[in-house]
Amino acid sequence: MSWNEYYKSRLITADEAAAKIKNGDRIVMGHGAGEPRLMPQALVKRQNELENVVVTHGIALGPGLYCQPDVDHNRIRLSTCFAGGSTRKAVQEGRAAFVAMHFSDVPKAYREKFLDINVAVTHVSPPDRYGYCSLGISVDYERAAIESADLVIAEVNINMPRTYGNTLVHVNDIDYFVESSQPLIVMSKPDVGPVEEAIGRHIASLVEDGATLQLGIGGIPNAILSFLRDKNDLGLHSELLSDGTMELIEAGVINGKRKTLHPCKALATFAAGTSELYKKLDGNPAVEFYPVEYINDSHVISLNDKMFSVNSAIQIDLLGQVCAETINAKQFSGIGGQMDFVRGACLSKGGKAVIAMPATAKNGTVSKIVAALQPGDAVTTPRNDVDYVVTENGIAHLRGQETRERARRLIAIADPKFRDELKSQFEHIYALKL
């Protein structure tokens, strides 16, 4: 049987595919902007027929239908390593479960069955003339899921771009196909205000020509990118590729000419942004996508000389401990690739790792630099690994600094109205005079 005949013989509707889900199944879904669009709807329609079905994935950028209040979580339950906007409330209310895990560890967890999954629902491009589909904009853990599952269902979407790198999967490795013309999940370009602009300007001052970047998405990364247009020969080795990074690729600022790993190629494990970004990724040889266990491997990251990593925080205490995933002991997000990139950048020759955040929250009424993290809040990045911390008030270089000097530098970039209080709290808690 030719691949084309096999494909046609396994072509079914989303409802027919959902009917193949059984009680007790553990389903891994594509995540981020690569989340399947039809299968979650079809699965939820069957909720009254199912029991103890677990859906697992990374960050949800879609509606998270399977963990909404009207879905019985004893029938369909979410288990995730990253709480997103549409899944956060379910995690915080106990209707969904959270697994503390580095994003880079997820493929191994599937292969070695300590995150046991038996159904993979993936999202791919139509096959080429040789029968190969592309994993498109979400490569991360998809291959490991396909290899580990007993049943593989693929939404085949005409809107999914064909991307380069380690992205191809043959139709013979997929059990059933659901054709789709649904638009991919999009994210609008984030707004950049004066706080983000000030932070971006500070961080850009640390970026040297020839550096290789890792940036996330949001106002601060966009602000950073806007101040990099006068830099030369930057590279990209990042968990995420956004509209902002694509703009610098098109401008020739990110060209990878000085990269020591994958020169002249921009690397990522998934992309999220506007529909224009996805069009620009289709068949674009300047960008390559690889699984997350490669992109987020600290050793691999460190092979890029002048690796420059930027990650965010919710709070930082005066020891330099970073909390980036909980608020008042409630799960807000997840560790993602933060620790991997901090370690990788610090191990890189000439590398720098930046933690960036506004100095305050809640309209300036709460300091995000605190004397000590509260009980129950997670330490995402330990103090031993923190390099630079940047707020709108300046840059604090902590690596190699003594405890008191770390506190002094962090207080200096806190909001001025909280500095005296922070100094007093530090001296009280740690019994050290500043």
Secondary structure, 3 states (H helix, E strand, C coil): CCHHHHHHHCECCHHHHHCCCCCCCEEEECCECCCCCCHHHHHHHCHHHCCCEEEEECCECCCCHHHCCCCCCCCEEEEECCCCCCCHHHHHHCCCEECCCCHHHHHHHHHCCCCCCCEEEEEECCCCCCCEEECCCECCCHHHHHHHCCEEEEEEECCCCCCEECCEEEHHHCCEEEEECCCCCCCCCCCCCHHHHHHHHHHHCCCCCCCEEECCCCHHHHHHHHCCCCCCCEEEEEEEECHHHHHHHHCCCECCCCCCCCCCCEEEEEECCCHHHHHHHCCCCCEEECCHHHHCCHHHHHCCCCEEEEEECCEEECCCCEECCEECCEECCCCCCHHHHHHHHHHCCCCEEEEECCCEECCCCEECEECCCCCCCCCCECHHHCCEEEECCEEEECCCCCHHHHHHHHHHHCCHHHHHHHHHHHHHHHCCCC
